[in-house]
Amino acid sequence: MLEIKPIINALRRSKVGAVLLLIQIAITTAIVSNAAFIIQDRMTYLQQDTGYPEQDIFSLSVMTYGKDRDLSQQFEEDENMLRNLPGVVDAAITNAVPLSGSGSASGMGLKPAPEPGRSVRAGYLMADDHMLNTLGVTLSEGRNFYPDDVIVTQDPNKLPKVAIATRTFADEAFPEGDGLGKMMYIGDRPFKIIGIVDKMKGPWLKDDRPDNVIIFPYIKAETYQHIIIRTEPGQRAAVMQTIEDKMLAAYDKRVITNVIAMDEDKRQYNASDTLMLRMLMVLIVVLVAITALGIFGLTLFNISKRTRQIGTRRALGARKSDIIRYFMVENTLICAGGLLLGCTAAILMGQQLLQRFSLPALEMQYVAGTALMVLVMTLLAVIFPARRAAQISPSVATRSI
Amino acid sequence: MFLHYIDLGWRSLRRTPTVSFLMVLAIALGIGITMTSLSVYHMMSMDPIEQKSDRLFHPQLQTMDDGNDTWSEDNLPFQLTYQDAQHLAQAPVGRYKAAMLRTGFTLHMENSDVRPFIQNARATHADFFNLFDLPFIYGSAWTQEQADDASPVVVISEALNDKLFGGRNSVGEQFFLDDTAFRVVGVVAPFTTHMKFYDVNNGAFRDHENLYIPFSLIAVMDIDTWGNSNGWKFENIRSMKDKRQSEIFWLQFWVQLDDDAAVKQYGEYLMGYMAEQQKSGRFNRENLQFGLRNVNDWLDYRNVVSEDNEVLVALSFMFLAVCLANILGLLLAKFMRRAPEVGVRRALGASKRQVFLQHIVEVSMLGLIGGLLGIALAQLGLWGVRLTQEYYSPLATMDMTMLLSAPVIAIAACVIAGMYPAWLVCRTTPATYLKTQ
């Protein structure tokens, strides 16, 4: 019914065209399935929820060079000034800005050093009791810092006694899920976990543990310091514009830099992923278009070579639909071969990428999805030339013999 | 004859405009995409200091006690401790040597309308400029005496000299770094490479520093690094003095060794140094180990070329292969249709070789046009790269090598694709076609 045998015989006689088509389909399948998988992987990464209302938050850095004022006091005044600005919800001085790609991390011990024991690494933020509100995150368990928990000091021997941690961190340290109220250690200094936040990303989204974050109620005023500010929705741009002047008006022997919105900061940190994403998308689109064009061209070529054969068949009583079906089946056969080769290549390529680069293992549904898409594309690319072939008049066969 | 073939090729291309257009488009897209990723890759993997990259070495010391891990593939720490760097800088071996770290200051001037601004700085030894062949435009590096006295002197880059002093000879001028007055002793020419190969810790393609200050100031001014510090054991660090005496890794170090003998001697020196330190209680490990990599090995070791980029280059060459398969198909169709004409030519005395060459010339022309169009597409692609990733801006350009290789790759690709169709068509037996005409 489907005339598979004669089709295969015909293909055998003109191998080159078929082989070319097969190769194109195979490579396309291999590239597209891997690229689509990488794209999906990066998309999930880029669109993850960070736990912050990114569109309302911005940060800035302060580098103070004047020595004529007490830094701690200056920053205290700055915080008050900032919190009272119109449009500002809250502001906090901090050592590091979440999502910015720069910050500090350390292992928090379950036992005081030098006693041997497990330690859990976390990115840490040092700020006062306004930090949670500034970042727009809420506690799911425990309490916020009281103002007298906050240590403002220049003495490196004074360390905080309490901390707020993310659920992920607390659960890694205490797998029973009862981290609240437990003691942990920075070196030999103890601190107690008094509050737990469900979702809050650290400074590095690409860290292998981006969710391990801890906040200490601690302000050691440094000459280089960051400030995070959350504004009322829609007010951010206006506040950002005047912030440098406001800060310099309060004290001018310092430089205000890096005034940057949180989402923009994140975008810059992730720019290389966005780049990869875009390049791969362009590659896939162009590749699919080129392959479709190739199939289209090759079918046209096959038909022009077989004009007389088609005319003869038509003259011998084949209907137009038979001719169309002939080409459709022929292409499906080639496509099936190409897909078989392509899927194998895709899987091998996925393994290579997994081995050589830090990419996750290719998921099979991407290969299957791509194969289906390529098949549909192949059939679509064939329909038009096949219909044209069906228009060949039987009289062609009788001419010029 | 060649000109005649070009003429024939041109006529042939014009006779089938759609097919020619499709072929040119396919090769242009293939080249465009390949050159976009290849250009970035090329700029990333370029030798940053060709004239002496095999003579500059970054030593590494395995200072960690047994049982401790760092993140490198061979478990050697990437950077050095202050005490080791300090010691190696004083060592009698090695032609030029410099320890270094990245730091920064607020730069401000008295009576100037330049608003105070933050400026990155590199604290290093005076040999830095000899190591990396940086010529001075004005003045010179600081003297040994100034280094010994920890004088507040500074070498500035040409760019900073332009900004602060309008490009004039600023030797002897003063400005403040934080609250210390520094005197300019030299203005140095810029690096010719975008790659900060001597310190890849915070991104190998960040800008070079514009200020260079004597290494001895680190101890005197309690300067901390603005780069990475990595520790491997708990140490009670309460001050910069503690940090300088600690086992934390936070300095880079480069040494110039002119021949294999010097490299060997330096290795022996490092082993001797470690053995000596072991006696004083450091390096609690069985096997003493050091690393000594030259510039290119170092960049390879530190994975300066991003993985994403390597994946993209591989994918885009596969894409080029698909484009080639396409062109091959189209050429087959085109050339076979011309078989009767070729039959006549063969009958009139053209040799197989001539027919073959004629068709190869034709596909080369396709390649040339496609390659040129591909360069234009690649420029578009690179523009997109610069737009998405600012950090890549200095990298996302095509240099002369890339501009020249684009048409070469395009023509080579087209010739490869055209080989089979041209061979098929040159085998045409004249008789078959003469009969039917």
HADDOCK unambig.tbl for C-alpha pairs under 7 A between the chains (distance, minus, plus):
assign (segid A and resid 17 and name CA) (segid B and resid 329 and name CA) 6.58 0.50 0.50
assign (segid A and resid 20 and name CA) (segid B and resid 325 and name CA) 5.95 0.50 0.50
assign (segid A and resid 20 and name CA) (segid B and resid 329 and name CA) 6.82 0.50 0.50
assign (segid A and resid 24 and name CA) (segid B and resid 322 and name CA) 5.49 0.50 0.50
assign (segid A and resid 24 and name CA) (segid B and resid 325 and name CA) 6.48 0.50 0.50
assign (segid A and resid 27 and name CA) (segid B and resid 322 and name CA) 6.87 0.50 0.50
assign (segid A and resid 31 and name CA) (segid B and resid 315 and name CA) 6.78 0.50 0.50
assign (segid A and resid 63 and name CA) (segid B and resid 106 and name CA) 6.98 0.50 0.50
assign (segid A and resid 65 and name CA) (segid B and resid 106 and name CA) 6.46 0.50 0.50
assign (segid A and resid 65 and name CA) (segid B and resid 178 and name CA) 4.84 0.50 0.50
assign (segid A and resid 65 and name CA) (segid B and resid 179 and name CA) 6.22 0.50 0.50
assign (segid A and resid 156 and name CA) (segid B and resid 238 and name CA) 5.78 0.50 0.50
assign (segid A and resid 187 and name CA) (segid B and resid 234 and name CA) 6.46 0.50 0.50
assign (segid A and resid 255 and name CA) (segid B and resid 116 and name CA) 6.36 0.50 0.50
assign (segid A and resid 255 and name CA) (segid B and resid 117 and name CA) 6.01 0.50 0.50
assign (segid A and resid 271 and name CA) (segid B and resid 388 and name CA) 6.32 0.50 0.50
assign (segid A and resid 271 and name CA) (segid B and resid 389 and name CA) 5.17 0.50 0.50
assign (segid A and resid 272 and name CA) (segid B and resid 389 and name CA) 6.18 0.50 0.50
assign (segid A and resid 275 and name CA) (segid B and resid 385 and name CA) 6.59 0.50 0.50
assign (segid A and resid 275 and name CA) (segid B and resid 388 and name CA) 5.86 0.50 0.50
assign (segid A and resid 275 and name CA) (segid B and resid 389 and name CA) 6.53 0.50 0.50
assign (segid A and resid 276 and name CA) (segid B and resid 308 and name CA) 6.76 0.50 0.50
assign (segid A and resid 287 and name CA) (segid B and resid 319 and name CA) 6.66 0.50 0.50
assign (segid A and resid 290 and name CA) (segid B and resid 26 and name CA) 6.99 0.50 0.50
assign (segid A and resid 290 and name CA) (segid B and resid 323 and name CA) 6.96 0.50 0.50
assign (segid A and resid 294 and name CA) (segid B and resid 326 and name CA) 5.12 0.50 0.50
assign (segid A and resid 297 and name CA) (segid B and resid 330 and name CA) 6.66 0.50 0.50
assign (segid A and resid 298 and name CA) (segid B and resid 329 and name CA) 6.11 0.50 0.50
assign (segid A and resid 301 and name CA) (segid B and resid 333 and name CA) 5.52 0.50 0.50
assign (segid A and resid 357 and name CA) (segid B and resid 307 and name CA) 6.26 0.50 0.50
